[in-house]
Structure formats: structure tokens, C-alpha cells
Amino acid sequence: MITAYDTTEKGKKELKAAIHRKDYTMRPNVVKKEHNDEYHKIIREYEKLTGIGGILNTSLNIHGYPLIGFIKELVFTMDNSYLDIAQCGNYIIKKKSK
């Protein structure tokens, strides 16, 4: 996951939380059904609901900050990024509308 790619205009709009805010690059990961059936199902269901076949993976952090390991770090990241919904175990955390 060291190779970054430029995003399209559609990607910039629909995948904001997964894109670097300075240069609009991203490091995509491909999930194949035969490698991870459950995660693949989640992505496909999300795509059915939203029309977007990409979701942010678990290596979540803001550039210059460590990976999220605690809820307080997730809240900080949500407060300082475009991320507005996250799943943490059996819980869904949603940013309050302003």
C-alpha cells in the first residue's frame, strides 16, 4: 500500500475521506470476493445503497498522525476530516449535522 494514485473528479467528490487533502491522491486496495467474501459483501451492499463502490479501510489516520486505535482518536479524525460515518465493531459513529 505504498503506491498512490491521482483521483478523478468523481473520486474527489465521492471518496473525500479516503483522499489526501493536499494533492488528492489515494492508495486504493482491491477486495476480491474469493479473498475476503464478507468484506466484499459489505462493499457491494454499500454500492447498492449509494452507487459508490469504495469505502474507507481500517488503516485510518490523518497524515502526520498515528493510526486510530481508540475511540477518542476516531472522534479527533472525524472532527478534522471529511469523514462523517465510521463503523467500530458493532457500532456506527455518525458526525452530528451542523
Residue pairs with C-beta under 8 A, 6 or more apart in sequence:
1 27
1 29
1 59
2 27
3 27
4 20
4 25
4 26
4 27
5 25
5 26
5 27
5 28
6 24
6 25
7 15
7 19
7 24
7 25
7 26
11 19
11 26
11 54
12 19
12 24
14 52
14 54
15 26
15 52
15 54
15 56
16 82
17 56
17 81
17 82
17 83
17 84
18 26
18 54
18 55
18 56
19 25
19 26
20 26
20 63
21 63
21 81
22 63
28 54
29 57
31 39
31 40
31 43
32 40
33 40
42 55
43 53
43 54
43 55
44 53
46 52
46 53
46 55
47 53
56 83
56 86
59 67
60 67
60 68
60 74
60 77
60 83
60 86
61 67
61 68
61 77
62 77
62 80
62 81
65 73
65 76
65 77
66 73
68 74
68 77
71 88
71 93
74 86
74 88
74 93
75 93
77 83
78 84
78 86
78 93
78 95
79 95
83 95
84 94
84 95
85 92
85 93
85 94
85 95
86 92
86 93
87 93
